[in-house]
Every structure is written in structure tokens, then in C-alpha cells.
Amino acid sequence: MANTTVAGALSIHGQNPQFLVETVIRNRIWESVFWKEHCFALTAETLIDKAIELKFIGGVYGNQRPTEFLCLLLKLLQIQPEKEILVEYLRADEFKYLRALAAFYIRMTFRAVDVYELLEPLLKDYRKLRYRNMAGYSLTYIDEFVDQLLTEERVCDIILPRMTKRGILEENGEIGPRQSRLLDALEGKSEHGSYRSRSESRSRSRSRTPQSDAGSRFVSRSPSRSRSPSLPRFRSRSRSISPDRMELE
């Protein structure tokens, strides 16, 4: 049968993979024209051509009609391709809708640790996506779509399986802390600034040493004359250095 899950498919979250899509939406997908005409006998290889032709993502629209995006998602759940194939889908940078489809499937079927490790790098992808729902078309971005997959309970009218929070996985040592590009950039600047301040302080200290030696020579001869000129020199230098340090900090 065209609507049955492939033989030998593994259960996902304790049930048939196709049952991850709600019954009402699943029946509408099976009854849709796109499913009957374009999704019949699709394989993991031929499905790529259909995913490349996608023009938008979304759930249902109009008179509860499923989008082609949902149809291909259900087809992936039906044929259950191997993990290596899904990762290759995800790495296809030139085909953004294929990447979005693979991200959705990975979120629904993979373990929580694998979901975070595979999808979080996509938060750096800022390309545009067209989104279609009951209200019509709107504009979104790949990073926003992936963030929805990681944080929200329903995306594209599909209830996502529950997933362990990232903080709990970090406490259990199953996953490392999330790397922030902004934090790395700030730390890089602060380290660079501290290095400059240290180098400047060393150069100033070296430049002061011969003058201090000269001052010590004059102290032995006439202490009153040597101390009076040395104080204003030290103060004038401290005033000129402080604005530079403020800028570096």
C-alpha cells in the first residue's frame, strides 16, 4: 500500500513513525493531489528532487490543505532513511528548503542530544524562507525556524515530540555547554585589549626606569630640588594614561 510505512522500519518514540503526524493532518496528506501524484514510490534519493523544487514551508492552508512541505515530511517518516542520509540533507547548503525539511525530520525522530548537536549550527544560517499558513504567505529565516524547532511545542501545525531541555543534558554531562559566537567575539576583544594594556604598561615602565635612575642620582646631591620636578612629571603621565586605559576597558 502507498500509505503504509516501509517494512522493517523502527518505531520512533514508541510508535509508528507516521503516527507522529496527527491523524487529521495525516489523512489530509494521504488524500492530497501532491501525495498521490508526486510522492508515490519516492526513495531517499528521488525525494531530493522534490525537496529542491519546494517554494515554501508551512503546515495547512486554505481549506485545510497540507503543504507540499508536510507531504514530503510524512514521506520521510514513511520511508525512514538512514541517519547518514539525513545528515547529508542537512549539509546541502545550496538547497535551503531541503535543509529545512531535514531539520524538521531530525527534530521529530532523533535523540535530544543529536538534535542539539545537529541543529544548533544552523542558527548561523540567516537565509530567508517563505512560510505559508491559513493567513497566507509570510517571511521567516532558517535560524528562526530552527529556533522554533528547538524551543516550541508546535511548528507547521505539527505537535513536536517532547525533548529533554538542554540545561538538563548539560547537568548530566551528555552534552557540552552551548558555544556563543557573540561571547567568543567579546572575549577575543577583551583579551586583545588586555594584551595591549599589558604591553603598553611594560613599555611605559621601561621608559620610566632611566628617568627614575637619574632622579635617584640627583636625590643624593640635592633632595629638595629633585623631588619638586619629579612629582609633576609623574602626575602628568598618569593623567595622560588614564583616558587610554578607559578606552581599552
Residue pairs with C-beta under 8 A, 6 or more apart in sequence:
2 36
2 40
2 41
3 30
3 78
4 78
5 16
5 17
5 18
5 77
5 78
5 80
6 78
6 79
6 80
9 16
9 17
9 78
9 80
10 17
10 80
11 17
12 20
12 77
12 108
12 109
13 20
13 161
17 77
17 78
17 80
17 109
18 26
18 74
18 77
18 78
19 26
20 77
20 108
20 109
20 158
20 161
21 29
21 70
21 73
21 74
21 77
21 158
22 158
22 159
25 59
25 60
25 66
25 70
25 157
25 158
26 74
28 60
28 64
28 65
28 66
29 35
29 66
29 70
29 71
29 74
32 65
32 66
32 71
34 66
34 68
34 71
35 66
35 71
35 74
35 75
38 50
38 68
38 71
39 50
39 71
39 72
39 75
42 50
42 75
42 79
43 79
44 79
44 81
44 82
44 85
47 72
47 75
47 76
47 79
48 89
48 95
48 98
50 68
50 72
51 72
51 89
51 95
51 97
51 98
51 101
52 95
52 97
52 98
54 68
54 69
54 72
54 97
54 98
54 101
55 97
55 130
56 67
56 69
56 97
56 129
56 130
56 131
56 132
56 137
57 67
57 69
57 97
57 100
57 101
57 129
57 130
57 131
57 132
57 140
57 145
57 156
58 67
58 69
58 70
58 131
58 132
58 133
58 156
58 157
59 66
59 67
59 70
59 133
59 156
59 157
59 158
60 66
60 67
60 70
60 133
60 134
60 157
61 67
61 132
61 133
61 134
61 136
62 134
67 132
67 156
69 97
69 100
69 101
69 156
70 156
70 157
70 158
72 101
73 101
73 104
73 105
73 108
73 158
76 101
76 105
77 105
77 108
77 109
83 110
86 102
86 105
86 106
87 118
89 98
89 99
89 101
89 102
90 99
90 102
90 103
90 106
90 118
90 122
92 98
92 99
93 99
96 125
96 127
96 129
96 142
97 129
99 122
99 125
99 142
100 129
100 142
100 145
103 118
103 119
103 122
103 145
103 146
103 149
104 149
104 155
104 156
104 158
106 114
106 115
106 118
106 119
107 115
107 119
107 149
107 150
107 155
107 160
107 163
108 158
108 160
108 161
110 118
112 163
112 164
112 169
113 169
113 174
113 175
115 150
115 163
116 150
116 166
116 169
116 175
116 178
117 175
119 146
119 149
119 150
120 146
120 150
120 178
122 142
122 143
122 146
123 143
123 146
123 147
124 143
124 181
125 141
125 142
125 143
125 146
126 141
126 142
126 143
127 141
127 142
128 139
128 140
128 141
129 139
129 140
129 141
129 142
129 145
130 137
130 138
130 139
130 140
131 137
131 138
131 139
131 140
132 138
133 157
145 155
148 155
149 155
149 160
152 160
153 159
153 160
154 160
166 175
166 178
169 175
170 176
170 177
193 248
193 249
194 248
196 248
197 245
197 248
197 249
200 244
204 237
204 241
211 233
215 226
215 230
218 225
218 226
219 226
219 227
